[in-house]
Amino acid sequence: MKSISLVIVAALLSTACASMSIGTQPSATPPQLVRAMGGGAGWDRPGAFGPLPSAMAAKGETKCAMLNTASQTYRALGYHPYAKDMDGKPLPEGGFYCVPN
């Protein structure tokens, strides 16, 4: 349940950063969730994500779809296998960078 919440909150901030691009591969320094103004959360470095591997595409789409509302849908754009939570601990399934469609 904790990882689900982290994906949701992280994607909310990433909406504002959708124009930021991901890297060509996951960075050696993983992105970390951080608190944002207004109490939300987001990734500290979206550019640290690499492309979404085809083997992780279905999982990424499922995680990002949890953000969908009646008026907005989300998709997974990037993935980092060692993305960190707000406490600096690696997320068990890595992290997905979700952006609006």
N, C-alpha and C positions, 0 to 999 in steps of 0.2 A: 504494500500500500504506500509506503514511503517513497519508493521510486516513481510510482504513478504520480504522486503529488509533485515531485520535483520536475517531472517532464512537463506537467501542466503549467506550473508557475514559470518555469524557464521559458517556455514558448511564448508566454504572454509578453515578456520583455523582448523576445526575439522579433516579435511583430514589428516593433519600432526599428529594428536593425536589419530588416529583410534585405535591404540593399547591400549589406555587408556580404562579402563573398567568403566562401570556405576555401581552405587550402587545397593543394593538389594531392596532399596526403596528410594523415593525422600528424600534428606537431609533436615533437619530442616532449614538450611541456604541455600536459593536458589542460583543457579548459576546466574552469571551476564555476559552480553556481555561486552567485553573490547576491546579497540583498540590494535592491534598487530603491530609489526614492518612491514613496507611496506605498511601501510595504511589499512590493512584488519581488520577484527574483529573476535573474537572467544569467546568461553565460558571460564570463568576464572577457573571453576572447573568441568570438565566433570564427575567426580566421584559423583557429587551432584545429577545427574539425576538418576531416578529410571527406572525400566523396562517400556517399552511401554505398557500401558493398552490396552486390546483388543478393548475397546470402543473408543480409540483414534487412533487405528492403521490406519484406512483409512485416517484420517486427517493428520497424521504424514507422511504417504507415499506420499500424495498429496503435502504437504509442501516441503518435501525433494526432490521430483521429479522435483521441480522447478530449482534445481541445475544441473540436468542432461545435459550432452553435448553429442555430437556424439560419443565420446570415453569413457565416464565415466557416470555411473548411481549411484544414492545415495538412501539410505533407512534410515528410522527412527530406531534408536537403543534404544533411551531413551526418557523420558519425565519428565518434572517437571512442576507442575501446577502453581507455583509461580515464574518461571524464570523471571529475570529482564532485561530490556533494558539497553542501555549504560548510561542512566540518572538515573538508579537505581529504575525505576518504573516497577511494574509487567506488563508483557506482557498479554494482554487480554485473549489469548487462551493458555497461558503457553508457554513453549519452548520445542522444539524437538532437540535431539542430532542426527544429520545426519552424516552418515559415508558412504564411498564408498562401493559399492558391490564388 
